[in-house]
Amino acid sequence: MAKEVNPNETARAKAFKLWMKAPDPFVTFLKTIDVTNAVKVSRKKKLKFNMLMDYCVGKAAADIKEFYLLPVGGKLIQYDKIAVNTIVKTVSGDICSCDIPFSDDINEFNSSYLKYTSRSAESCRDNDLSQDSMVIGTSAIIETEIDGVVNMNSGFSNPFIIWGKYRKKLFRYELPVSFKFHHAQMDGSHAGRFLENLQKEINVL
């Protein structure tokens, strides 16, 4: 469920006033994540690495209340659930957007991931949950290693995280990620906590 809230009645009141009409209200953090455990779990359990990353993204955000607020069209919208978006290659060779409802249960999330990504790939249609879920965007550029991405302002305020191919460093695997967020939604401390949570969730998969 999504509902408009009065920014002045939330902890984002000052930030909303400062950043809602700023020419460029977005901030991008770059961080290198140790994904060794995710690679091992993916291989051992035969689970998609991207699904595990998306699950950890949702898990890392789930206990941060700022992720349930989103500035949209000059308003502040509050959600009671989140979803994780992934980009899917379709049978036509194009791409589409696929939102996965987040579940704390990894088996349930995996089932939803496989169901919705397969459906989007075959139908060439987006799976859009933005009407009732705060969607965290993700994009995996698996064709190459990347050091970071500065996202363009596409008109959407949703937080967005991007990564490329992971890198082998001796007996470890590293993955640089870029995390973009709207400053009216959260501050740097919240973004930093999210990235720390992401590392912790990957470590305990």
KOLGU-856360 format. One line per field, with one value per residue: residue number from 1; residue in three letters; chain; y, x, z of N, C-alpha, C in turn. Coordinates in steps of 0.001 Angstrom, whole numbers, plus 500000, padded with zeros to 6 digits. Atoms other than C-alpha are relative to their C-alpha. Example, Ala and Ser with C-alpha at 12.3 -4.5 7.8 and 13.67 -1.06 7.14 Angstrom:
<pts>
n [1 | 2] .
res [ala | ser] .
chain [A | A] .
n.y [498810 | 498810] .
n.x [500890 | 499180] .
n.z [500000 | 499940] .
ca.y [495500 | 498940] .
ca.x [512300 | 513670] .
ca.z [507800 | 507140] .
c.y [501200 | 501090] .
c.x [500900 | 499230] .
c.z [500000 | 500730] .
</pts>
This chain:
<pts>
n [1 | 2 | 3 | 4 | 5 | 6 | 7 | 8 | 9 | 10 | 11 | 12 | 13 | 14 | 15 | 16 | 17 | 18 | 19 | 20 | 21 | 22 | 23 | 24 | 25 | 26 | 27 | 28 | 29 | 30 | 31 | 32 | 33 | 34 | 35 | 36 | 37 | 38 | 39 | 40 | 41 | 42 | 43 | 44 | 45 | 46 | 47 | 48 | 49 | 50 | 51 | 52 | 53 | 54 | 55 | 56 | 57 | 58 | 59 | 60 | 61 | 62 | 63 | 64 | 65 | 66 | 67 | 68 | 69 | 70 | 71 | 72 | 73 | 74 | 75 | 76 | 77 | 78 | 79 | 80 | 81 | 82 | 83 | 84 | 85 | 86 | 87 | 88 | 89 | 90 | 91 | 92 | 93 | 94 | 95 | 96 | 97 | 98 | 99 | 100 | 101 | 102 | 103 | 104 | 105 | 106 | 107 | 108 | 109 | 110 | 111 | 112 | 113 | 114 | 115 | 116 | 117 | 118 | 119 | 120 | 121 | 122 | 123 | 124 | 125 | 126 | 127 | 128 | 129 | 130 | 131 | 132 | 133 | 134 | 135 | 136 | 137 | 138 | 139 | 140 | 141 | 142 | 143 | 144 | 145 | 146 | 147 | 148 | 149 | 150 | 151 | 152 | 153 | 154 | 155 | 156 | 157 | 158 | 159 | 160 | 161 | 162 | 163 | 164 | 165 | 166 | 167 | 168 | 169 | 170 | 171 | 172 | 173 | 174 | 175 | 176 | 177 | 178 | 179 | 180 | 181 | 182 | 183 | 184 | 185 | 186 | 187 | 188 | 189 | 190 | 191 | 192 | 193 | 194 | 195 | 196 | 197 | 198 | 199 | 200 | 201 | 202 | 203 | 204 | 205] .
res [met | ala | lys | glu | val | asn | pro | asn | glu | thr | ala | arg | ala | lys | ala | phe | lys | leu | trp | met | lys | ala | pro | asp | pro | phe | val | thr | phe | leu | lys | thr | ile | asp | val | thr | asn | ala | val | lys | val | ser | arg | lys | lys | lys | leu | lys | phe | asn | met | leu | met | asp | tyr | cys | val | gly | lys | ala | ala | ala | asp | ile | lys | glu | phe | tyr | leu | leu | pro | val | gly | gly | lys | leu | ile | gln | tyr | asp | lys | ile | ala | val | asn | thr | ile | val | lys | thr | val | ser | gly | asp | ile | cys | ser | cys | asp | ile | pro | phe | ser | asp | asp | ile | asn | glu | phe | asn | ser | ser | tyr | leu | lys | tyr | thr | ser | arg | ser | ala | glu | ser | cys | arg | asp | asn | asp | leu | ser | gln | asp | ser | met | val | ile | gly | thr | ser | ala | ile | ile | glu | thr | glu | ile | asp | gly | val | val | asn | met | asn | ser | gly | phe | ser | asn | pro | phe | ile | ile | trp | gly | lys | tyr | arg | lys | lys | leu | phe | arg | tyr | glu | leu | pro | val | ser | phe | lys | phe | his | his | ala | gln | met | asp | gly | ser | his | ala | gly | arg | phe | leu | glu | asn | leu | gln | lys | glu | ile | asn | val | leu] .
chain [A | A | A | A | A | A | A | A | A | A | A | A | A | A | A | A | A | A | A | A | A | A | A | A | A | A | A | A | A | A | A | A | A | A | A | A | A | A | A | A | A | A | A | A | A | A | A | A | A | A | A | A | A | A | A | A | A | A | A | A | A | A | A | A | A | A | A | A | A | A | A | A | A | A | A | A | A | A | A | A | A | A | A | A | A | A | A | A | A | A | A | A | A | A | A | A | A | A | A | A | A | A | A | A | A | A | A | A | A | A | A | A | A | A | A | A | A | A | A | A | A | A | A | A | A | A | A | A | A | A | A | A | A | A | A | A | A | A | A | A | A | A | A | A | A | A | A | A | A | A | A | A | A | A | A | A | A | A | A | A | A | A | A | A | A | A | A | A | A | A | A | A | A | A | A | A | A | A | A | A | A | A | A | A | A | A | A | A | A | A | A | A | A | A | A | A | A | A | A | A | A | A | A | A | A] .
n.y [498804 | 498737 | 498849 | 498746 | 499528 | 498637 | 500064 | 499317 | 500907 | 501107 | 499653 | 499482 | 498653 | 499057 | 500474 | 499836 | 498574 | 499642 | 500748 | 500381 | 499177 | 499784 | 500389 | 501385 | 500427 | 501365 | 500257 | 501348 | 500574 | 501113 | 500856 | 501345 | 501002 | 501348 | 500886 | 501373 | 500926 | 500088 | 500843 | 501370 | 500459 | 500133 | 501224 | 501169 | 500203 | 499813 | 498833 | 498917 | 498980 | 498742 | 500144 | 499863 | 498581 | 499285 | 500357 | 499290 | 498587 | 499840 | 500283 | 498893 | 498809 | 500266 | 499449 | 498572 | 499424 | 499043 | 500699 | 500105 | 498675 | 499667 | 498765 | 500252 | 498896 | 498923 | 500517 | 501047 | 501175 | 501021 | 501369 | 500956 | 501117 | 499662 | 500973 | 499832 | 500055 | 500500 | 499844 | 501330 | 500122 | 500683 | 500923 | 499197 | 499399 | 498693 | 500108 | 499426 | 499771 | 501014 | 499792 | 501218 | 499677 | 500502 | 500868 | 500338 | 501421 | 500056 | 500952 | 499320 | 498964 | 500678 | 500465 | 498821 | 499526 | 500867 | 499881 | 498711 | 499724 | 500867 | 499464 | 498769 | 500357 | 500630 | 499108 | 498713 | 498966 | 499654 | 500380 | 498741 | 500034 | 498685 | 499397 | 500320 | 500341 | 499136 | 500871 | 499734 | 500407 | 500600 | 500353 | 500748 | 499911 | 501168 | 500147 | 499413 | 499469 | 498541 | 499394 | 499204 | 499413 | 498816 | 500147 | 498811 | 499717 | 500516 | 499576 | 500842 | 499688 | 501240 | 500359 | 500860 | 500562 | 500611 | 500692 | 500699 | 501328 | 500030 | 500173 | 500927 | 499471 | 501150 | 500963 | 499228 | 499378 | 498635 | 499422 | 498578 | 499643 | 498587 | 499837 | 498655 | 499763 | 498635 | 499472 | 499752 | 501273 | 500437 | 499312 | 500840 | 500992 | 501099 | 500709 | 500725 | 501129 | 500965 | 500697 | 500868 | 501105 | 500846 | 500864 | 500960 | 500995 | 500892 | 500846 | 500993 | 500762] .
n.x [500842 | 499263 | 500821 | 499280 | 499849 | 499511 | 498566 | 499725 | 500338 | 499049 | 498601 | 499397 | 500533 | 498955 | 499388 | 500981 | 500017 | 498717 | 499602 | 501063 | 499968 | 498607 | 499754 | 499521 | 500095 | 499516 | 498641 | 499551 | 498914 | 499275 | 499424 | 499641 | 500587 | 499445 | 501122 | 499488 | 501012 | 501084 | 499513 | 499979 | 501387 | 500556 | 499485 | 500344 | 501445 | 500508 | 500889 | 499476 | 499253 | 500756 | 501116 | 499452 | 499704 | 501276 | 500525 | 499210 | 500365 | 501267 | 499784 | 499217 | 500846 | 501281 | 500134 | 499685 | 501329 | 499946 | 500265 | 501452 | 500451 | 499453 | 500511 | 500573 | 500789 | 500147 | 500675 | 499284 | 500859 | 499576 | 500371 | 499863 | 499179 | 499019 | 499734 | 498693 | 500113 | 498867 | 500136 | 500096 | 499872 | 501175 | 499794 | 499832 | 498675 | 500118 | 500017 | 501162 | 499861 | 500752 | 500024 | 500173 | 500401 | 499002 | 500374 | 498883 | 499744 | 499235 | 500616 | 501158 | 499500 | 499451 | 501126 | 500573 | 499000 | 500034 | 501323 | 500240 | 499005 | 500321 | 501203 | 499631 | 499135 | 500803 | 501075 | 499387 | 500756 | 499523 | 500791 | 499951 | 500624 | 499752 | 501210 | 500175 | 498726 | 498873 | 499155 | 498565 | 499530 | 498678 | 499602 | 498752 | 499323 | 499132 | 499096 | 498689 | 499740 | 500119 | 499504 | 501070 | 500953 | 500728 | 501268 | 500677 | 501295 | 500966 | 501344 | 500466 | 499309 | 499688 | 498588 | 499568 | 498671 | 499477 | 498719 | 499569 | 499476 | 499150 | 498583 | 499308 | 498801 | 499460 | 501049 | 501213 | 500674 | 500402 | 500966 | 500289 | 501396 | 500361 | 501327 | 500545 | 501205 | 500534 | 499653 | 501222 | 500412 | 499078 | 498716 | 498841 | 499864 | 500918 | 499416 | 498850 | 500511 | 500499 | 498876 | 499423 | 500952 | 499859 | 498832 | 500313 | 500953 | 499262 | 499142 | 500768 | 500918] .
n.z [500000 | 500072 | 499632 | 499877 | 498627 | 499856 | 499685 | 498739 | 498898 | 500067 | 499708 | 501225 | 500228 | 500389 | 501241 | 501078 | 500334 | 500599 | 501188 | 500917 | 501209 | 500403 | 501397 | 500016 | 498603 | 499843 | 499521 | 500340 | 499212 | 500616 | 498959 | 500428 | 499114 | 500055 | 500327 | 499980 | 499491 | 500979 | 501092 | 499494 | 499828 | 501348 | 500614 | 499199 | 499973 | 501367 | 500001 | 500830 | 499248 | 500032 | 499064 | 498653 | 499808 | 499852 | 498683 | 498995 | 500113 | 499286 | 498567 | 499443 | 499942 | 499348 | 498643 | 500023 | 500259 | 501105 | 501257 | 500193 | 500415 | 501311 | 500603 | 501326 | 500528 | 499024 | 498809 | 499282 | 499953 | 499045 | 500370 | 498895 | 500448 | 501027 | 501063 | 500618 | 501452 | 500762 | 501442 | 500598 | 501449 | 500514 | 501114 | 501219 | 499957 | 499362 | 498548 | 499336 | 498562 | 499255 | 498545 | 499212 | 498626 | 499055 | 498891 | 499126 | 500245 | 501244 | 500919 | 500580 | 500894 | 501168 | 500793 | 500655 | 500965 | 501176 | 500615 | 500648 | 501043 | 501140 | 500645 | 500706 | 501123 | 501047 | 500461 | 500376 | 499291 | 498662 | 498831 | 499263 | 498674 | 499405 | 499452 | 498577 | 499366 | 500266 | 500814 | 500077 | 501309 | 500133 | 501360 | 500023 | 501296 | 499840 | 501138 | 499738 | 498667 | 499941 | 498766 | 499418 | 500934 | 499554 | 500696 | 500494 | 499399 | 500970 | 499631 | 498903 | 498751 | 499296 | 499817 | 501097 | 499775 | 501223 | 499911 | 501208 | 499691 | 498811 | 500284 | 499111 | 499371 | 499290 | 499673 | 499717 | 501137 | 499687 | 500930 | 499818 | 500242 | 499972 | 499396 | 500171 | 499207 | 499963 | 498683 | 499235 | 499427 | 498951 | 499868 | 500226 | 498930 | 500298 | 501142 | 499480 | 499220 | 500976 | 500613 | 498971 | 499865 | 501180 | 499781 | 498940 | 500502 | 500894 | 499166 | 499227 | 500868] .
ca.y [500000 | 503502 | 506762 | 510408 | 511766 | 515271 | 515660 | 518008 | 515139 | 512869 | 512780 | 513861 | 517308 | 519330 | 517194 | 517306 | 521103 | 521326 | 518745 | 518273 | 521141 | 520959 | 520808 | 517541 | 515966 | 512626 | 511290 | 508277 | 506182 | 503800 | 500805 | 497504 | 494551 | 491161 | 488680 | 485525 | 483938 | 484760 | 483133 | 480002 | 479772 | 480306 | 477436 | 475086 | 475585 | 476198 | 479552 | 482515 | 484968 | 487923 | 486566 | 486294 | 489876 | 491121 | 489232 | 490766 | 494227 | 493811 | 492351 | 495198 | 497810 | 496156 | 497497 | 501062 | 503126 | 505686 | 503036 | 503070 | 506776 | 508076 | 511584 | 511358 | 514320 | 516833 | 514630 | 512243 | 508757 | 506152 | 502423 | 499437 | 497045 | 497032 | 495301 | 494790 | 495519 | 493663 | 494128 | 491102 | 490148 | 489102 | 486446 | 489248 | 490342 | 493509 | 494249 | 494929 | 495897 | 493301 | 494069 | 491227 | 491467 | 491220 | 488379 | 487707 | 484008 | 483381 | 480363 | 482407 | 485262 | 482859 | 481377 | 484852 | 485847 | 482845 | 483204 | 486907 | 487126 | 484146 | 485664 | 489044 | 487421 | 485426 | 488094 | 491017 | 492981 | 494832 | 493550 | 496768 | 496795 | 500514 | 501282 | 499556 | 498893 | 501105 | 499651 | 499473 | 499426 | 497141 | 496519 | 493897 | 494693 | 491197 | 491691 | 493604 | 494673 | 498224 | 500531 | 502610 | 504245 | 507762 | 507431 | 509914 | 511617 | 509581 | 511238 | 508461 | 509038 | 505391 | 504252 | 502365 | 500019 | 498816 | 496269 | 494510 | 491251 | 490227 | 490052 | 487281 | 488475 | 485517 | 483379 | 486112 | 487694 | 491440 | 493460 | 497263 | 498661 | 502090 | 503179 | 506210 | 507752 | 510849 | 513093 | 513892 | 510201 | 509518 | 510988 | 509682 | 507911 | 505872 | 505002 | 504021 | 501818 | 500166 | 499330 | 497975 | 495886 | 494606 | 493319 | 491665 | 489971 | 488581 | 487244 | 485332 | 483897] .
ca.x [500000 | 501226 | 499988 | 501003 | 502358 | 503096 | 506898 | 506758 | 505400 | 508336 | 512043 | 512706 | 511117 | 514345 | 515872 | 512671 | 512650 | 516345 | 516507 | 513074 | 513537 | 517318 | 518622 | 520399 | 519250 | 520984 | 524103 | 526143 | 528293 | 530952 | 532015 | 533804 | 531938 | 533445 | 531103 | 533137 | 530347 | 527711 | 529838 | 530282 | 526572 | 525632 | 527851 | 527075 | 523287 | 522988 | 521303 | 521670 | 524297 | 522146 | 519184 | 521378 | 522558 | 518982 | 517911 | 520746 | 519871 | 516301 | 517442 | 519933 | 517224 | 514348 | 515135 | 515979 | 512782 | 513962 | 513649 | 509876 | 509614 | 510028 | 509775 | 507494 | 506259 | 506873 | 505146 | 506451 | 504973 | 505110 | 505052 | 504609 | 506677 | 509615 | 510500 | 513779 | 513958 | 516169 | 516789 | 515844 | 516983 | 513960 | 513546 | 513486 | 516975 | 515706 | 515537 | 512674 | 512199 | 511118 | 510118 | 510441 | 508434 | 510882 | 510506 | 512747 | 512474 | 515182 | 513365 | 510218 | 512210 | 514038 | 510731 | 509344 | 512569 | 512477 | 508748 | 508703 | 511982 | 510995 | 507589 | 509092 | 511715 | 509104 | 506381 | 508792 | 506722 | 507740 | 506612 | 505744 | 505077 | 505695 | 502072 | 502260 | 505956 | 509011 | 511202 | 514987 | 516467 | 519363 | 521304 | 524001 | 526380 | 527847 | 529649 | 532520 | 534150 | 533285 | 534835 | 531705 | 528711 | 527331 | 523655 | 521824 | 518726 | 516059 | 513113 | 512710 | 513604 | 514062 | 517369 | 519456 | 522418 | 524614 | 527415 | 529426 | 531404 | 532956 | 536745 | 538905 | 541558 | 543669 | 541108 | 538447 | 535923 | 535294 | 532510 | 532533 | 528997 | 527470 | 524540 | 522490 | 519886 | 517691 | 518834 | 515230 | 514709 | 517816 | 521087 | 524587 | 524503 | 521471 | 523131 | 526304 | 524321 | 522620 | 525959 | 527321 | 524153 | 524610 | 528083 | 526797 | 523903 | 526219 | 528513 | 525696 | 523873] .
ca.z [500000 | 499137 | 500614 | 500506 | 503787 | 504961 | 504820 | 507826 | 509912 | 509066 | 509886 | 506270 | 506668 | 506458 | 503715 | 501671 | 501806 | 500889 | 498134 | 496567 | 494119 | 493801 | 490187 | 490962 | 494243 | 493661 | 495356 | 494202 | 496534 | 495201 | 497278 | 496714 | 498229 | 499100 | 497376 | 498051 | 500075 | 497457 | 494750 | 496906 | 497763 | 494119 | 492998 | 495865 | 495900 | 492140 | 492740 | 490407 | 491643 | 490559 | 492544 | 495640 | 495162 | 494723 | 497840 | 499857 | 498529 | 499772 | 503092 | 503599 | 503002 | 504849 | 508339 | 507239 | 507456 | 504900 | 502191 | 502704 | 501815 | 498273 | 496776 | 493741 | 491699 | 494475 | 497058 | 499695 | 499371 | 502126 | 501396 | 503669 | 501548 | 499180 | 495934 | 494122 | 490408 | 487970 | 484247 | 482147 | 478653 | 476603 | 473922 | 471348 | 472393 | 474048 | 477781 | 480159 | 483778 | 486323 | 489919 | 492434 | 495687 | 498562 | 501026 | 504013 | 503106 | 500499 | 499061 | 498541 | 497037 | 494713 | 493585 | 492833 | 491073 | 488749 | 488111 | 487275 | 485374 | 483211 | 482538 | 481620 | 479392 | 477501 | 477287 | 476695 | 479213 | 482366 | 485752 | 487583 | 491347 | 491858 | 492685 | 496052 | 496710 | 497071 | 494336 | 494618 | 491135 | 490245 | 487064 | 486516 | 483662 | 483496 | 480191 | 481795 | 485030 | 486048 | 488629 | 489150 | 487509 | 487855 | 487018 | 484859 | 486225 | 484441 | 486162 | 488728 | 492373 | 493309 | 494801 | 492268 | 492604 | 489711 | 489444 | 486740 | 486728 | 490005 | 490195 | 491584 | 494020 | 495140 | 497013 | 497296 | 494942 | 494883 | 493294 | 492960 | 493249 | 492622 | 494765 | 493733 | 496039 | 496235 | 499076 | 500027 | 500735 | 502776 | 503999 | 503473 | 506829 | 505750 | 502435 | 504281 | 506659 | 503695 | 502071 | 505347 | 505725 | 502172 | 503018 | 506202 | 504405 | 501734 | 504460 | 506205 | 503181] .
c.y [501250 | 501143 | 501240 | 500413 | 501436 | 499944 | 500615 | 499137 | 498771 | 500496 | 500586 | 501434 | 500970 | 499611 | 500188 | 501447 | 500408 | 499401 | 499730 | 500778 | 500326 | 499553 | 498552 | 499483 | 498614 | 499948 | 498564 | 499610 | 498849 | 499179 | 498634 | 499000 | 498672 | 499030 | 498529 | 499008 | 499830 | 499111 | 498536 | 499432 | 499769 | 498682 | 498744 | 499672 | 500103 | 501077 | 501101 | 501042 | 501305 | 499952 | 500190 | 501462 | 500792 | 499712 | 500770 | 501508 | 500259 | 499814 | 501159 | 501253 | 499849 | 500638 | 501475 | 500744 | 500988 | 499342 | 499851 | 501349 | 500330 | 501312 | 499726 | 501207 | 501121 | 499587 | 498953 | 498835 | 498970 | 498640 | 499098 | 498748 | 500472 | 498880 | 500303 | 499803 | 499398 | 500186 | 498627 | 500077 | 499156 | 499084 | 500749 | 500660 | 501379 | 499809 | 500551 | 500036 | 499028 | 500233 | 498680 | 500394 | 499426 | 499142 | 499684 | 498538 | 499856 | 499014 | 500610 | 501075 | 499367 | 499525 | 501153 | 500514 | 499182 | 500137 | 501287 | 500325 | 499139 | 500543 | 501259 | 499694 | 499444 | 500934 | 501323 | 501164 | 500241 | 499388 | 501151 | 499903 | 501358 | 500674 | 499727 | 499593 | 501052 | 499120 | 500477 | 499475 | 499346 | 499743 | 499323 | 500035 | 498890 | 499819 | 500511 | 500368 | 501516 | 500495 | 500816 | 500586 | 501238 | 500037 | 501331 | 500196 | 499647 | 500450 | 499171 | 500281 | 498754 | 499786 | 498951 | 499525 | 499195 | 499285 | 499333 | 498581 | 500058 | 499629 | 499032 | 500630 | 498914 | 499000 | 500689 | 500527 | 501366 | 500536 | 501480 | 500268 | 501516 | 500108 | 501458 | 500151 | 501469 | 500530 | 500357 | 498723 | 499583 | 500834 | 499001 | 498920 | 498798 | 499157 | 499168 | 498781 | 498909 | 499196 | 499087 | 498785 | 499024 | 499046 | 498925 | 498904 | 499030 | 499020 | 498871 | 499221 | 498517] .
c.x [500879 | 499062 | 500872 | 500052 | 500502 | 501476 | 500341 | 499688 | 500903 | 501398 | 500702 | 499582 | 501069 | 500623 | 499059 | 499973 | 501275 | 500205 | 498902 | 500052 | 501422 | 500198 | 500480 | 500038 | 500578 | 501457 | 500354 | 501188 | 500626 | 500653 | 500331 | 499542 | 500734 | 498835 | 500414 | 498936 | 498848 | 500392 | 499972 | 498595 | 499348 | 500426 | 499547 | 498513 | 499358 | 498905 | 500648 | 500678 | 499214 | 498805 | 500496 | 500328 | 498716 | 499372 | 500725 | 499734 | 498698 | 500148 | 500727 | 499151 | 498809 | 499832 | 500403 | 498743 | 499994 | 499718 | 498505 | 499363 | 500637 | 499400 | 499543 | 499165 | 499753 | 499299 | 500891 | 499031 | 500594 | 499448 | 500122 | 500776 | 500938 | 500081 | 501382 | 499833 | 501255 | 499716 | 500111 | 500202 | 498842 | 500350 | 500199 | 501371 | 500015 | 500116 | 498686 | 500257 | 499111 | 500137 | 499700 | 499562 | 501009 | 499350 | 501252 | 500411 | 500687 | 499409 | 498782 | 500449 | 500550 | 498884 | 499360 | 500935 | 499933 | 498683 | 499875 | 501034 | 499737 | 498798 | 500319 | 500846 | 499184 | 498950 | 500525 | 499247 | 500591 | 499089 | 500124 | 499233 | 500059 | 498764 | 499831 | 501287 | 501052 | 501052 | 501452 | 500486 | 501367 | 500272 | 501360 | 500577 | 501046 | 501005 | 501409 | 500146 | 499853 | 500523 | 498917 | 499130 | 499392 | 498712 | 499464 | 498695 | 498924 | 498571 | 499402 | 500843 | 500484 | 501499 | 500390 | 501424 | 500424 | 501322 | 500314 | 500415 | 500821 | 501422 | 500633 | 501294 | 500565 | 498875 | 498676 | 499405 | 499479 | 499065 | 499793 | 498527 | 499849 | 498577 | 499564 | 498742 | 499613 | 500185 | 498770 | 499509 | 500890 | 501270 | 501131 | 500163 | 499093 | 500537 | 501202 | 499588 | 499479 | 501143 | 500714 | 499104 | 500132 | 501179 | 499696 | 499068 | 500661 | 500842 | 499241 | 498991 | 499993] .
c.z [500000 | 500357 | 500090 | 501468 | 499977 | 500395 | 501348 | 501216 | 500006 | 500367 | 498782 | 499703 | 499487 | 498663 | 498815 | 499531 | 499256 | 498611 | 498984 | 498695 | 499559 | 498550 | 499869 | 501434 | 500276 | 500449 | 499609 | 500869 | 499219 | 501108 | 499402 | 501064 | 499829 | 499782 | 499989 | 500441 | 499029 | 498818 | 500435 | 500135 | 498643 | 499361 | 500745 | 499933 | 498621 | 499947 | 499169 | 500878 | 500057 | 500943 | 501431 | 500307 | 500229 | 501359 | 501101 | 499974 | 500760 | 501496 | 500663 | 500194 | 500933 | 501375 | 500085 | 499567 | 498846 | 498649 | 499725 | 499668 | 498661 | 499492 | 498571 | 499571 | 500995 | 501282 | 500673 | 500197 | 500955 | 499579 | 501217 | 499585 | 498901 | 498965 | 499434 | 498492 | 499380 | 498510 | 499353 | 498490 | 499483 | 498832 | 498688 | 499934 | 500608 | 501513 | 500531 | 501502 | 500767 | 501506 | 500704 | 501407 | 500987 | 501073 | 500794 | 499831 | 498646 | 499001 | 499318 | 499015 | 498718 | 499078 | 499228 | 498917 | 498714 | 499242 | 499185 | 498919 | 498768 | 499239 | 499207 | 498769 | 498833 | 499410 | 499462 | 500633 | 501389 | 501056 | 500992 | 501311 | 500690 | 500582 | 501490 | 500710 | 499666 | 499330 | 500018 | 498658 | 500068 | 498517 | 500063 | 498591 | 499961 | 498868 | 500295 | 501476 | 499929 | 501336 | 500697 | 498910 | 500639 | 499187 | 499513 | 500763 | 498983 | 500294 | 501119 | 501237 | 500730 | 500185 | 498980 | 500256 | 498762 | 500299 | 498666 | 500342 | 501290 | 499608 | 500999 | 500491 | 500911 | 500269 | 500328 | 498701 | 500434 | 498929 | 500320 | 499682 | 500048 | 500533 | 499900 | 500845 | 499937 | 501422 | 500837 | 500686 | 501161 | 499994 | 499742 | 501055 | 499762 | 498843 | 500448 | 500799 | 499074 | 499391 | 500989 | 500219 | 498836 | 500155 | 501041 | 499498 | 499036 | 500814 | 500699 | 499164 | 500383] .
</pts>
